[in-house]
Amino acid sequence: MTAATAPDLLATIVAAAARITEVRRAARPDAELERAASTCRPNGGGFVSALRSGPAPRVIAECKRRSPSRGILREDYRPAEHASAYAAAGAAAISVLTEPTFFDGSLEHLRQVRAAVRVPLLRKDFIVDRYQILEAVVSGADAVLLIVGALSPIRLRSLIQDAAALDVAALVEVHDAKELRLAVDAGATVIGVNSRNLRTLSVDPRVHDDLAARMPGSAVTVAESGLRETADLERLGALGYRAFLVGERLIVHADPGEALRTLRGIR
């Protein structure tokens, strides 16, 4: 099967996310979630500051049990324990997969991590509705991922504004020059460049190089996917990337914290 004829995985996951959100909304209405969120204090500014000016290299270390491309990544998945190891190894922030169908994630994992660490947390999911941002707030996140390819321009702008109003940072993910223009036009200030095509799962590291020169100077830029060695971080840092989101490279290691230390060049 070629990339041109492969099923659109992103569209499938986004549709699942929308259905799951409606099920959760039926069980816990917006008004109830709004009340719970009003008592929380997310620190979106802290997330952005950690990526902009924390100790380099700044790594968003990811907790995830499974991926569509590789299947189960870690049988003994203990997100709070892995997050604690990441924090001790100097993670600038920690990303927690909460998508249940394709990544075996849950909001409970996010809550467990929040109870274990104080570093900024990113809810990594396929956000299509403000309701999910409220869930992130109540579960302890300081930031959410917004994927340009999963959202209309109007919805993207609306969700960026919704996140800001709740003091939640938005890491806006792009995969090509067109999506980058849409992200900037929507008001994105933290922009992630994912070298993995979420529709086909293929990885093209050249995407990082191509988009680095097109970034607005004021943006906090994050390189995502395909990062395996310290040299990768050094090279992309020289191109202007301020931070790096790394998941599979770390979580499959017997000691994820040690893997992060090695990646950051700490001996």
C-alpha positions, 0 to 999 in steps of 0.5 A: 500500500502506498502513502497515496492509497493508505487510510488517513490515520489522522482523520480516523483518530480525530473522529474517534476523539470527537466521539469520545468527547461527546460520550464524556460530555454526556457523563460530565456536562460542560458546566460541571467541568467548568466549575472544577476547572475554575479551582485549578491553576494551570501554568501555561506561562511556566511551560512556555518559559521552560521551553524558551529559557530553561537549561539546554538542551530543553527536552519535552520527555514523553510518557506513552505506552503505545503508538500506531506505528510500533504498537506496544512500546512498554509493557511495564508502563508506569507513567508516574514513575517514568515522569519522575525519572524524566524530571530528575534527568532535567526534562524541561516539560513532560508530555503525557499521551491521553488518547485511549484508542490508538495510544492506550492513554488516559486522563488518569495517567495525566493525573498520576504524573501531575501528582508525582512531578512539578515540571510543566505538563503537556496533555498530548491528545487530539484536541478538537473541542474546548471541553478537552482543554477543560479536562486537561486543566482539571487533570493537571496539565499546563499545555495542550497539543493542537494539530493544525492538520486536524482542525479547520483554521477557524477552530484552530484560532478558537482553541488557541484563544480558549487555551489562553483564556484558561492560562493553558499554553498551546503547542501548535503542531505543523507538518509543512509550510502550508500548515505553518502559515495557518498556525501563524495566522491563527496566533500560534506562539509555540510551534512544533514541527513534527517530521512524522506524517500523521496520515501515513506515519512516514518520517521525513527529517528534512521537514525540520530543516525546511521549516526552521528558516520559515519560522517567525522570530518571536515563536518558540519552536519545538522539533518533534519526531526522529530525534535519536542522538545528542547530535540531532538536538545540537544540529536542530538547536543551531537551526533555531529550535528551542526545544525537542519533544522526544517519546519513543527513543526514551520510553523503550529504554530500560531506564527512561531517565538515563536515556534522557540524560544520555540524550541531553549529553549529561554523563 
